[in-house]
Amino acid sequence: MRSTTFAFGLFALSFGLAGTASPGVVVVDAAQGPGFEFASLGLAIASAADGDILLVRQGVYGGPLPVTISGKSLTIVADTAANVVLTHPLRIVNLGPTQSVVLRGLRIETATDITDAIDLIGNLGSVWIEDTSITASDGRGALSVSDAAHCVVVRCAATGGVAASTGNSFGGRGCFVQSLAMTSHLSAFESQFVGGKGRNGIIHTHAGTGGVGVVGSMGSALRFDDVTITGGPGGDQTFSGVILPLYSGNGGWGMVLNPAPQGPTGPVALRDTTLNGGAPGVASAPNSATGGFGLPLSDPQGLVTNLPGSSGHYEVESPGRAGQSVLLTLAGQANDVVLLFGAPRTGNAPIEPFGSSGPLVLSLPMTYLATIPLGPSGALAAPVAIPQLPAGIDGVTLVTQPIFLTAGGPRWAGGSAITVLAAGF
């Protein structure tokens, strides 16, 4: 992997954005260190103005009740190398068509069965989730997208909750997408979705079935690129049947696309994506038996299209400070050429301008930033210098996405949301 240092139009774009909007930067620190404004992320979200950047320092944040972002744009980004854990669910609702929310670098590990770990409801604007692990509890789902214009997931791991000890015996879903009043779009890159484990057997009962990796329902449009989708494992069986054997739980199905009359009507496109059924639970009691493996895919209407080839990897570190540098990494095939673009937010629906090239997820108009040849190695590591921000501007968040020009045709890859901060943060 060759390395170089350069600066490109990304930060010219940031200056242009900064000239029209001045988001505040709010420091959230559970340890109440120097410069903090809030020790509670929930209070910081409630107090934030539209467009603010919440810079979250290391710590554990949350409680049993969901925290809601309603009707305002926000960036919530973990500070450099910070381990930021959220134990409360996060709900994002009522975004207008020009609003967007960015989540980057978080660990969401909920401890409640009130709602799914991240719940998007009724959003005309977009949500970008990057470098974030999402783990639900008590049989709840990890990510729920309902009547949400566009959710982009990049380099994330979403795992449904282990089934609760009472109530429903199924594991939680890794991701659930549905459209009741509008089409919900999900575009996922370099990510994993896994169903939760089914409930272990209790006396006189079979164990529970593992959760589904991804469910698409009622008009949802799904695009997956370099993604692994796996059903959850079935629950274990440690009790013996009195006459007939008690079974361990069946493995969950990988991806389920609900059939008519309200099945998915948008595209369901997969590139370089693996679907796995979940494994059955372990049956260890004398008069017990093992359940079955889950199916990789249930697609009764034949909605899935498999796109050819593979796209590349692109990532830029975030947040970055003025006067410092962030590392850009690219990995593709030998002699690929990468065109890089940026925009102030994610688009409200993906665009597929070149057929099987995959989705362009930026809002339009977007700005051309750079042309980067990868050379014979097909890879690049490049520190990118960050200039000073204009006076009075504390920070700005940009979303960027590359298109790889390969021998097999153009391929849009997953992007990076980059938060640029003034030197004092």
C-alpha positions as a Markdown table, in Angstrom:
| # | Residue | x | y | z |
|---|---|---|---|---|
| 1 | Met | 0.0 | 0.0 | 0.0 |
| 2 | Arg | 1.6 | 3.2 | -1.1 |
| 3 | Ser | 1.4 | 6.3 | 1.1 |
| 4 | Thr | 1.4 | 10.0 | 0.3 |
| 5 | Thr | 0.3 | 13.3 | 1.9 |
| 6 | Phe | -2.0 | 15.6 | 0.0 |
| 7 | Ala | -4.9 | 18.0 | 0.3 |
| 8 | Phe | -7.9 | 18.1 | -2.0 |
| 9 | Gly | -11.1 | 20.0 | -2.6 |
| 10 | Leu | -12.7 | 18.4 | 0.5 |
| 11 | Phe | -11.8 | 21.3 | 2.6 |
| 12 | Ala | -12.6 | 23.9 | 0.0 |
| 13 | Leu | -16.0 | 22.4 | 0.2 |
| 14 | Ser | -16.0 | 22.7 | 4.0 |
| 15 | Phe | -15.2 | 26.4 | 3.7 |
| 16 | Gly | -18.1 | 26.9 | 1.3 |
| 17 | Leu | -20.5 | 25.1 | 3.7 |
| 18 | Ala | -19.1 | 27.0 | 6.7 |
| 19 | Gly | -19.9 | 30.2 | 4.9 |
| 20 | Thr | -23.6 | 29.5 | 4.8 |
| 21 | Ala | -24.1 | 27.6 | 8.1 |
| 22 | Ser | -22.4 | 27.9 | 11.5 |
| 23 | Pro | -23.2 | 24.8 | 13.5 |
| 24 | Gly | -22.2 | 24.8 | 17.2 |
| 25 | Val | -19.9 | 22.2 | 18.6 |
| 26 | Val | -21.1 | 20.8 | 21.9 |
| 27 | Val | -18.7 | 18.7 | 24.0 |
| 28 | Val | -20.3 | 15.8 | 25.9 |
| 29 | Asp | -18.2 | 14.2 | 28.6 |
| 30 | Ala | -19.4 | 11.7 | 31.2 |
| 31 | Ala | -16.3 | 12.5 | 33.3 |
| 32 | Gln | -17.0 | 16.2 | 33.2 |
| 33 | Gly | -13.5 | 17.0 | 32.0 |
| 34 | Pro | -12.2 | 20.4 | 30.8 |
| 35 | Gly | -14.4 | 22.2 | 28.3 |
| 36 | Phe | -17.4 | 19.9 | 28.7 |
| 37 | Glu | -20.9 | 21.3 | 28.4 |
| 38 | Phe | -23.0 | 18.2 | 29.2 |
| 39 | Ala | -22.3 | 15.0 | 31.0 |
| 40 | Ser | -25.6 | 13.5 | 29.7 |
| 41 | Leu | -25.9 | 12.7 | 26.0 |
| 42 | Gly | -29.7 | 12.8 | 26.3 |
| 43 | Leu | -29.6 | 16.3 | 27.7 |
| 44 | Ala | -27.1 | 17.4 | 25.0 |
| 45 | Ile | -29.5 | 16.1 | 22.3 |
| 46 | Ala | -32.5 | 17.8 | 23.9 |
| 47 | Ser | -30.6 | 21.2 | 24.1 |
| 48 | Ala | -28.9 | 21.1 | 20.8 |
| 49 | Ala | -29.8 | 23.5 | 18.0 |
| 50 | Asp | -30.6 | 22.3 | 14.5 |
| 51 | Gly | -27.3 | 21.5 | 12.7 |
| 52 | Asp | -25.1 | 21.2 | 15.9 |
| 53 | Ile | -22.2 | 18.8 | 16.2 |
| 54 | Leu | -22.1 | 16.7 | 19.4 |
| 55 | Leu | -18.5 | 15.7 | 20.1 |
| 56 | Val | -18.7 | 12.8 | 22.6 |
| 57 | Arg | -15.8 | 11.9 | 24.8 |
| 58 | Gln | -15.1 | 8.5 | 26.2 |
| 59 | Gly | -17.7 | 7.1 | 28.7 |
| 60 | Val | -20.9 | 5.2 | 29.2 |
| 61 | Tyr | -24.1 | 7.2 | 28.5 |
| 62 | Gly | -27.7 | 6.4 | 28.9 |
| 63 | Gly | -30.4 | 4.6 | 30.9 |
| 64 | Pro | -33.5 | 2.5 | 30.3 |
| 65 | Leu | -35.5 | 5.1 | 28.4 |
| 66 | Pro | -35.1 | 6.0 | 24.7 |
| 67 | Val | -33.5 | 9.3 | 23.8 |
| 68 | Thr | -35.2 | 11.0 | 20.8 |
| 69 | Ile | -33.8 | 13.3 | 18.1 |
| 70 | Ser | -36.9 | 15.0 | 16.6 |
| 71 | Gly | -37.0 | 17.4 | 13.7 |
| 72 | Lys | -33.4 | 18.6 | 13.7 |
| 73 | Ser | -30.1 | 17.9 | 12.0 |
| 74 | Leu | -27.4 | 16.6 | 14.3 |
| 75 | Thr | -23.9 | 15.0 | 14.1 |
| 76 | Ile | -23.1 | 12.8 | 17.0 |
| 77 | Val | -19.4 | 11.7 | 16.7 |
| 78 | Ala | -17.1 | 9.9 | 19.1 |
| 79 | Asp | -14.0 | 11.8 | 19.9 |
| 80 | Thr | -10.7 | 10.5 | 18.5 |
| 81 | Ala | -10.0 | 7.0 | 19.9 |
| 82 | Ala | -12.8 | 7.3 | 22.4 |
| 83 | Asn | -14.9 | 4.3 | 23.5 |
| 84 | Val | -18.4 | 5.8 | 23.6 |
| 85 | Val | -21.1 | 3.4 | 24.8 |
| 86 | Leu | -24.8 | 4.2 | 24.7 |
| 87 | Thr | -27.0 | 2.0 | 26.9 |
| 88 | His | -30.3 | 3.7 | 25.9 |
| 89 | Pro | -32.2 | 3.2 | 22.6 |
| 90 | Leu | -31.9 | 6.1 | 20.1 |
| 91 | Arg | -35.0 | 7.2 | 18.2 |
| 92 | Ile | -34.8 | 9.6 | 15.2 |
| 93 | Val | -38.1 | 11.0 | 14.1 |
| 94 | Asn | -39.7 | 13.8 | 12.1 |
| 95 | Leu | -36.7 | 14.9 | 10.1 |
| 96 | Gly | -37.6 | 17.4 | 7.3 |
| 97 | Pro | -36.5 | 16.8 | 3.7 |
| 98 | Thr | -33.4 | 19.1 | 4.1 |
| 99 | Gln | -32.4 | 17.6 | 7.5 |
| 100 | Ser | -30.1 | 14.8 | 8.3 |
| 101 | Val | -28.5 | 13.0 | 11.2 |
| 102 | Val | -25.0 | 11.5 | 11.3 |
| 103 | Leu | -23.9 | 8.9 | 13.9 |
| 104 | Arg | -20.2 | 7.9 | 13.8 |
| 105 | Gly | -17.9 | 5.8 | 16.1 |
| 106 | Leu | -20.5 | 4.8 | 18.7 |
| 107 | Arg | -21.3 | 1.5 | 20.6 |
| 108 | Ile | -25.0 | 1.2 | 21.2 |
| 109 | Glu | -25.7 | -1.6 | 23.7 |
| 110 | Thr | -29.2 | -1.2 | 24.9 |
| 111 | Ala | -30.5 | -2.6 | 28.2 |
| 112 | Thr | -34.2 | -2.4 | 27.7 |
| 113 | Asp | -37.0 | -4.1 | 25.8 |
| 114 | Ile | -39.0 | -0.8 | 25.3 |
| 115 | Thr | -37.9 | -0.3 | 21.7 |
| 116 | Asp | -35.3 | -1.3 | 19.1 |
| 117 | Ala | -31.8 | -0.1 | 19.6 |
| 118 | Ile | -32.0 | 2.5 | 16.8 |
| 119 | Asp | -35.5 | 3.3 | 15.7 |
| 120 | Leu | -36.1 | 5.6 | 12.6 |
| 121 | Ile | -39.7 | 6.6 | 12.2 |
| 122 | Gly | -41.4 | 9.1 | 9.9 |
| 123 | Asn | -38.3 | 10.9 | 8.4 |
| 124 | Leu | -38.4 | 12.8 | 5.2 |
| 125 | Gly | -34.7 | 13.5 | 5.7 |
| 126 | Ser | -31.7 | 11.1 | 5.8 |
| 127 | Val | -29.7 | 9.2 | 8.5 |
| 128 | Trp | -26.1 | 8.2 | 8.1 |
| 129 | Ile | -24.6 | 5.6 | 10.5 |
| 130 | Glu | -20.9 | 4.8 | 10.3 |
| 131 | Asp | -18.4 | 2.8 | 12.3 |
| 132 | Thr | -21.0 | 2.0 | 14.9 |
| 133 | Ser | -21.9 | -1.3 | 16.6 |
| 134 | Ile | -25.5 | -1.8 | 17.5 |
| 135 | Thr | -26.6 | -4.5 | 19.9 |
| 136 | Ala | -30.1 | -4.8 | 21.2 |
| 137 | Ser | -31.4 | -6.7 | 24.2 |
| 138 | Asp | -34.4 | -8.7 | 25.3 |
| 139 | Gly | -35.4 | -9.9 | 21.8 |
| 140 | Arg | -35.6 | -6.4 | 20.4 |
| 141 | Gly | -34.2 | -5.5 | 17.0 |
| 142 | Ala | -30.9 | -3.7 | 16.4 |
| 143 | Leu | -32.0 | -1.2 | 13.6 |
| 144 | Ser | -35.6 | -0.4 | 12.6 |
| 145 | Val | -36.3 | 1.8 | 9.6 |
| 146 | Ser | -40.0 | 2.7 | 9.2 |
| 147 | Asp | -41.2 | 5.4 | 6.8 |
| 148 | Ala | -37.7 | 6.8 | 6.7 |
| 149 | Ala | -36.6 | 8.3 | 3.4 |
| 150 | His | -33.0 | 7.0 | 3.4 |
| 151 | Cys | -30.7 | 5.3 | 5.9 |
| 152 | Val | -27.1 | 4.7 | 5.0 |
| 153 | Val | -25.1 | 2.2 | 7.0 |
| 154 | Val | -21.3 | 2.0 | 6.5 |
| 155 | Arg | -18.9 | -0.4 | 8.3 |
| 156 | Cys | -21.4 | -1.2 | 11.1 |
| 157 | Ala | -22.4 | -4.4 | 13.0 |
| 158 | Ala | -26.0 | -4.7 | 14.0 |
| 159 | Thr | -27.1 | -7.7 | 16.2 |
| 160 | Gly | -30.6 | -8.4 | 17.4 |
| 161 | Gly | -31.2 | -9.0 | 21.1 |
| 162 | Val | -31.1 | -12.4 | 22.7 |
| 163 | Ala | -34.7 | -13.4 | 23.4 |
| 164 | Ala | -36.2 | -12.3 | 26.7 |
| 165 | Ser | -36.7 | -14.9 | 29.4 |
| 166 | Thr | -40.4 | -14.3 | 29.2 |
| 167 | Gly | -42.8 | -13.4 | 26.4 |
| 168 | Asn | -41.7 | -13.9 | 22.7 |
| 169 | Ser | -39.2 | -16.7 | 22.4 |
| 170 | Phe | -37.7 | -15.4 | 19.1 |
| 171 | Gly | -34.4 | -13.6 | 18.9 |
| 172 | Gly | -34.5 | -10.0 | 17.8 |
| 173 | Arg | -34.0 | -8.9 | 14.1 |
| 174 | Gly | -30.7 | -7.5 | 13.0 |
| 175 | Cys | -32.5 | -5.0 | 10.8 |
| 176 | Phe | -36.2 | -4.3 | 9.9 |
| 177 | Val | -37.3 | -2.0 | 7.1 |
| 178 | Gln | -40.9 | -1.2 | 6.3 |
| 179 | Ser | -42.9 | 1.4 | 4.4 |
| 180 | Leu | -46.4 | 2.3 | 5.5 |
| 181 | Ala | -46.8 | 5.9 | 4.2 |
| 182 | Met | -43.7 | 6.3 | 2.1 |
| 183 | Thr | -40.8 | 4.2 | 0.6 |
| 184 | Ser | -38.0 | 3.5 | 3.1 |
| 185 | His | -34.6 | 3.1 | 1.5 |
| 186 | Leu | -31.7 | 1.3 | 3.2 |
| 187 | Ser | -28.2 | 1.4 | 1.6 |
| 188 | Ala | -25.6 | -0.7 | 3.5 |
| 189 | Phe | -21.9 | -1.1 | 2.8 |
| 190 | Glu | -19.2 | -3.2 | 4.4 |
| 191 | Ser | -21.5 | -4.2 | 7.3 |
| 192 | Gln | -23.0 | -7.2 | 9.2 |
| 193 | Phe | -26.5 | -7.8 | 10.2 |
| 194 | Val | -27.2 | -10.7 | 12.6 |
| 195 | Gly | -30.3 | -12.0 | 14.3 |
| 196 | Gly | -30.4 | -12.5 | 18.0 |
| 197 | Lys | -30.3 | -15.8 | 19.7 |
| 198 | Gly | -33.6 | -17.6 | 20.5 |
| 199 | Arg | -34.7 | -18.2 | 24.1 |
| 200 | Asn | -33.1 | -21.2 | 25.7 |
| 201 | Gly | -35.6 | -24.0 | 26.5 |
| 202 | Ile | -37.4 | -24.0 | 29.8 |
| 203 | Ile | -39.1 | -26.9 | 31.5 |
| 204 | His | -41.7 | -28.7 | 29.2 |
| 205 | Thr | -41.0 | -26.3 | 26.3 |
| 206 | His | -39.0 | -26.2 | 23.1 |
| 207 | Ala | -36.3 | -23.6 | 22.8 |
| 208 | Gly | -36.9 | -20.4 | 20.7 |
| 209 | Thr | -35.9 | -19.7 | 17.1 |
| 210 | Gly | -33.1 | -17.3 | 16.3 |
| 211 | Gly | -33.9 | -13.9 | 14.9 |
| 212 | Val | -33.9 | -12.9 | 11.2 |
| 213 | Gly | -30.9 | -11.1 | 10.0 |
| 214 | Val | -32.8 | -8.6 | 7.8 |
| 215 | Val | -36.5 | -8.2 | 7.1 |
| 216 | Gly | -37.7 | -6.1 | 4.2 |
| 217 | Ser | -41.5 | -5.4 | 4.2 |
| 218 | Met | -44.2 | -3.2 | 2.7 |
| 219 | Gly | -42.4 | -1.3 | 0.0 |
| 220 | Ser | -38.9 | -1.2 | 1.4 |
| 221 | Ala | -36.0 | -0.7 | -1.1 |
| 222 | Leu | -32.8 | -2.4 | 0.0 |
| 223 | Arg | -29.3 | -2.2 | -1.4 |
| 224 | Phe | -26.4 | -4.2 | 0.1 |
| 225 | Asp | -22.7 | -4.0 | -0.9 |
| 226 | Asp | -20.1 | -6.1 | 0.8 |
| 227 | Val | -22.5 | -7.1 | 3.5 |
| 228 | Thr | -22.9 | -10.3 | 5.5 |
| 229 | Ile | -26.5 | -11.2 | 6.7 |
| 230 | Thr | -26.9 | -14.0 | 9.1 |
| 231 | Gly | -29.9 | -15.5 | 11.0 |
| 232 | Gly | -29.5 | -15.8 | 14.8 |
| 233 | Pro | -28.7 | -19.1 | 16.5 |
| 234 | Gly | -31.5 | -21.0 | 18.0 |
| 235 | Gly | -31.9 | -21.3 | 21.8 |
| 236 | Asp | -30.2 | -24.2 | 23.6 |
| 237 | Gln | -32.1 | -27.1 | 25.2 |
| 238 | Thr | -31.0 | -28.4 | 28.5 |
| 239 | Phe | -34.3 | -30.0 | 29.6 |
| 240 | Ser | -35.4 | -33.5 | 28.8 |
| 241 | Gly | -38.8 | -34.3 | 27.4 |
| 242 | Val | -41.1 | -36.5 | 29.4 |
| 243 | Ile | -42.3 | -38.6 | 26.5 |
| 244 | Leu | -41.3 | -36.9 | 23.3 |
| 245 | Pro | -38.0 | -35.1 | 23.0 |
| 246 | Leu | -37.7 | -31.3 | 23.6 |
| 247 | Tyr | -36.0 | -29.5 | 20.7 |
| 248 | Ser | -33.4 | -26.8 | 20.7 |
| 249 | Gly | -34.4 | -23.8 | 18.7 |
| 250 | Asn | -34.2 | -23.5 | 15.0 |
| 251 | Gly | -31.7 | -21.1 | 13.5 |
| 252 | Gly | -33.1 | -17.8 | 12.2 |
| 253 | Trp | -33.5 | -17.0 | 8.5 |
| 254 | Gly | -30.9 | -14.8 | 6.9 |
| 255 | Met | -33.1 | -12.4 | 4.9 |
| 256 | Val | -36.9 | -12.4 | 4.6 |
| 257 | Leu | -38.7 | -10.3 | 2.0 |
| 258 | Asn | -42.4 | -10.3 | 2.9 |
| 259 | Pro | -44.7 | -11.4 | 0.0 |
| 260 | Ala | -47.6 | -9.6 | -1.6 |
| 261 | Pro | -50.0 | -7.9 | -1.0 |
| 262 | Gln | -47.6 | -5.5 | 0.7 |
| 263 | Gly | -44.2 | -6.9 | -0.1 |
| 264 | Pro | -41.2 | -4.8 | -1.2 |
| 265 | Thr | -41.8 | -2.8 | -4.3 |
| 266 | Gly | -38.5 | -1.1 | -4.6 |
| 267 | Pro | -35.3 | -2.7 | -5.8 |
| 268 | Val | -33.5 | -5.4 | -3.6 |
| 269 | Ala | -30.0 | -5.4 | -5.0 |
| 270 | Leu | -27.0 | -7.3 | -3.6 |
| 271 | Arg | -23.4 | -7.0 | -4.5 |
| 272 | Asp | -20.7 | -9.2 | -2.9 |
| 273 | Thr | -23.1 | -10.0 | -0.2 |
| 274 | Thr | -23.4 | -13.3 | 1.8 |
| 275 | Leu | -26.6 | -14.6 | 3.2 |
| 276 | Asn | -26.5 | -17.3 | 5.9 |
| 277 | Gly | -29.2 | -19.1 | 7.8 |
| 278 | Gly | -28.6 | -19.4 | 11.6 |
| 279 | Ala | -27.4 | -22.5 | 13.3 |
| 280 | Pro | -29.7 | -24.5 | 15.6 |
| 281 | Gly | -29.2 | -24.4 | 19.3 |
| 282 | Val | -27.4 | -27.1 | 21.2 |
| 283 | Ala | -29.5 | -30.0 | 22.6 |
| 284 | Ser | -27.6 | -31.4 | 25.6 |
| 285 | Ala | -30.3 | -33.1 | 27.7 |
| 286 | Pro | -30.8 | -36.9 | 27.4 |
| 287 | Asn | -34.3 | -36.7 | 25.8 |
| 288 | Ser | -33.8 | -33.7 | 23.6 |
| 289 | Ala | -33.2 | -33.1 | 19.9 |
| 290 | Thr | -31.5 | -30.5 | 17.7 |
| 291 | Gly | -33.6 | -28.0 | 15.7 |
| 292 | Gly | -33.0 | -27.1 | 12.1 |
| 293 | Phe | -30.8 | -24.6 | 10.3 |
| 294 | Gly | -32.5 | -21.4 | 9.1 |
| 295 | Leu | -32.9 | -20.6 | 5.4 |
| 296 | Pro | -30.4 | -18.1 | 3.9 |
| 297 | Leu | -33.2 | -16.3 | 2.0 |
| 298 | Ser | -37.0 | -16.1 | 1.7 |
| 299 | Asp | -37.9 | -14.3 | -1.5 |
| 300 | Pro | -41.2 | -15.7 | -2.7 |
| 301 | Gln | -41.6 | -12.9 | -5.3 |
| 302 | Gly | -38.1 | -13.2 | -6.8 |
| 303 | Leu | -37.2 | -9.6 | -5.9 |
| 304 | Val | -33.5 | -10.0 | -5.4 |
| 305 | Thr | -31.0 | -8.9 | -8.1 |
| 306 | Asn | -27.4 | -9.9 | -7.7 |
| 307 | Leu | -25.1 | -7.2 | -9.2 |
| 308 | Pro | -21.7 | -8.3 | -10.7 |
| 309 | Gly | -18.2 | -7.6 | -9.3 |
| 310 | Ser | -17.2 | -5.9 | -6.1 |
| 311 | Ser | -16.7 | -2.3 | -5.1 |
| 312 | Gly | -13.8 | -1.0 | -3.2 |
| 313 | His | -13.1 | 0.2 | 0.4 |
| 314 | Tyr | -12.9 | 3.9 | 1.3 |
| 315 | Glu | -12.6 | 5.5 | 4.7 |
| 316 | Val | -11.5 | 8.8 | 6.2 |
| 317 | Glu | -10.8 | 9.2 | 9.9 |
| 318 | Ser | -13.1 | 11.5 | 11.8 |
| 319 | Pro | -13.1 | 13.8 | 13.6 |
| 320 | Gly | -10.2 | 15.8 | 12.4 |
| 321 | Arg | -8.8 | 19.1 | 13.8 |
| 322 | Ala | -7.6 | 22.1 | 11.8 |
| 323 | Gly | -3.9 | 22.1 | 11.4 |
| 324 | Gln | -3.6 | 18.3 | 11.7 |
| 325 | Ser | -4.3 | 15.5 | 9.3 |
| 326 | Val | -6.6 | 12.5 | 9.0 |
| 327 | Leu | -5.9 | 9.2 | 7.3 |
| 328 | Leu | -7.6 | 8.3 | 4.1 |
| 329 | Thr | -7.5 | 4.7 | 3.0 |
| 330 | Leu | -8.6 | 3.2 | -0.3 |
| 331 | Ala | -8.5 | -0.5 | -1.4 |
| 332 | Gly | -9.7 | -1.7 | -4.8 |
| 333 | Gln | -8.1 | -3.5 | -7.7 |
| 334 | Ala | -4.8 | -2.9 | -9.6 |
| 335 | Asn | -4.9 | 0.3 | -11.6 |
| 336 | Asp | -8.4 | 1.4 | -10.5 |
| 337 | Val | -9.0 | 5.2 | -10.6 |
| 338 | Val | -11.1 | 6.7 | -7.9 |
| 339 | Leu | -13.2 | 9.8 | -8.3 |
| 340 | Leu | -14.2 | 11.4 | -4.9 |
| 341 | Phe | -17.3 | 13.5 | -4.3 |
| 342 | Gly | -18.7 | 15.4 | -1.3 |
| 343 | Ala | -22.0 | 17.0 | -0.2 |
| 344 | Pro | -23.4 | 18.6 | 2.9 |
| 345 | Arg | -25.6 | 15.6 | 3.6 |
| 346 | Thr | -26.9 | 12.3 | 2.5 |
| 347 | Gly | -29.5 | 12.2 | -0.3 |
| 348 | Asn | -33.1 | 11.4 | 0.6 |
| 349 | Ala | -33.1 | 8.4 | -1.8 |
| 350 | Pro | -30.2 | 6.6 | -3.5 |
| 351 | Ile | -29.6 | 7.2 | -7.2 |
| 352 | Glu | -28.2 | 4.6 | -9.6 |
| 353 | Pro | -26.9 | 6.7 | -12.5 |
| 354 | Phe | -24.9 | 3.8 | -14.2 |
| 355 | Gly | -27.2 | 0.8 | -13.9 |
| 356 | Ser | -25.3 | -1.9 | -12.0 |
| 357 | Ser | -22.8 | 0.6 | -10.6 |
| 358 | Gly | -24.6 | 0.6 | -7.2 |
| 359 | Pro | -26.1 | 3.5 | -5.3 |
| 360 | Leu | -25.0 | 7.1 | -5.2 |
| 361 | Val | -26.1 | 8.2 | -1.7 |
| 362 | Leu | -25.0 | 11.9 | -1.6 |
| 363 | Ser | -27.4 | 14.8 | -1.9 |
| 364 | Leu | -27.4 | 16.7 | -5.1 |
| 365 | Pro | -25.8 | 18.9 | -6.2 |
| 366 | Met | -22.6 | 17.3 | -5.1 |
| 367 | Thr | -19.0 | 18.6 | -5.4 |
| 368 | Tyr | -16.1 | 16.9 | -7.2 |
| 369 | Leu | -13.2 | 16.6 | -4.7 |
| 370 | Ala | -10.3 | 14.6 | -6.3 |
| 371 | Thr | -9.1 | 12.0 | -8.8 |
| 372 | Ile | -7.0 | 9.4 | -7.1 |
| 373 | Pro | -5.2 | 6.7 | -9.2 |
| 374 | Leu | -4.5 | 3.5 | -7.1 |
| 375 | Gly | -1.7 | 2.2 | -9.3 |
| 376 | Pro | -0.5 | -1.4 | -9.6 |
| 377 | Ser | -1.1 | -2.1 | -5.8 |
| 378 | Gly | -4.7 | -1.2 | -6.0 |
| 379 | Ala | -4.5 | 0.5 | -2.6 |
| 380 | Leu | -3.5 | 3.8 | -1.0 |
| 381 | Ala | -3.0 | 5.2 | 2.5 |
| 382 | Ala | -2.9 | 9.0 | 2.5 |
| 383 | Pro | -2.7 | 11.5 | 5.3 |
| 384 | Val | -4.9 | 14.4 | 4.3 |
| 385 | Ala | -3.9 | 17.8 | 5.7 |
| 386 | Ile | -6.7 | 19.9 | 7.3 |
| 387 | Pro | -6.3 | 23.7 | 6.9 |
| 388 | Gln | -7.6 | 26.2 | 9.4 |
| 389 | Leu | -11.4 | 26.8 | 9.4 |
| 390 | Pro | -12.6 | 30.4 | 8.8 |
| 391 | Ala | -12.9 | 32.6 | 11.8 |
| 392 | Gly | -16.0 | 32.0 | 13.8 |
| 393 | Ile | -16.5 | 28.5 | 12.5 |
| 394 | Asp | -16.1 | 25.8 | 15.1 |
| 395 | Gly | -16.9 | 22.8 | 12.9 |
| 396 | Val | -18.6 | 21.3 | 9.9 |
| 397 | Thr | -19.7 | 17.8 | 8.8 |
| 398 | Leu | -19.4 | 16.6 | 5.2 |
| 399 | Val | -20.4 | 13.3 | 3.6 |
| 400 | Thr | -18.2 | 11.9 | 0.9 |
| 401 | Gln | -18.4 | 9.0 | -1.4 |
| 402 | Pro | -16.1 | 7.5 | -4.1 |
| 403 | Ile | -16.8 | 5.9 | -7.4 |
| 404 | Phe | -14.2 | 3.3 | -8.4 |
| 405 | Leu | -13.5 | 3.2 | -12.1 |
| 406 | Thr | -12.6 | -0.5 | -12.6 |
| 407 | Ala | -11.9 | -2.7 | -15.6 |
| 408 | Gly | -15.4 | -4.2 | -15.0 |
| 409 | Gly | -17.2 | -0.8 | -14.9 |
| 410 | Pro | -17.9 | 1.9 | -12.4 |
| 411 | Arg | -18.7 | 1.0 | -8.8 |
| 412 | Trp | -20.0 | 3.3 | -6.1 |
| 413 | Ala | -18.6 | 2.3 | -2.8 |
| 414 | Gly | -19.4 | 3.2 | 0.8 |
| 415 | Gly | -18.5 | 6.7 | 1.9 |
| 416 | Ser | -17.3 | 8.5 | 5.0 |
| 417 | Ala | -19.0 | 11.3 | 7.0 |
| 418 | Ile | -16.1 | 13.6 | 8.0 |
| 419 | Thr | -16.4 | 16.1 | 10.9 |
| 420 | Val | -13.8 | 18.9 | 10.7 |
| 421 | Leu | -13.3 | 20.8 | 14.0 |
| 422 | Ala | -11.5 | 24.0 | 14.9 |
| 423 | Ala | -8.2 | 23.5 | 16.6 |
| 424 | Gly | -9.5 | 24.3 | 20.1 |
| 425 | Phe | -11.7 | 21.2 | 20.3 |
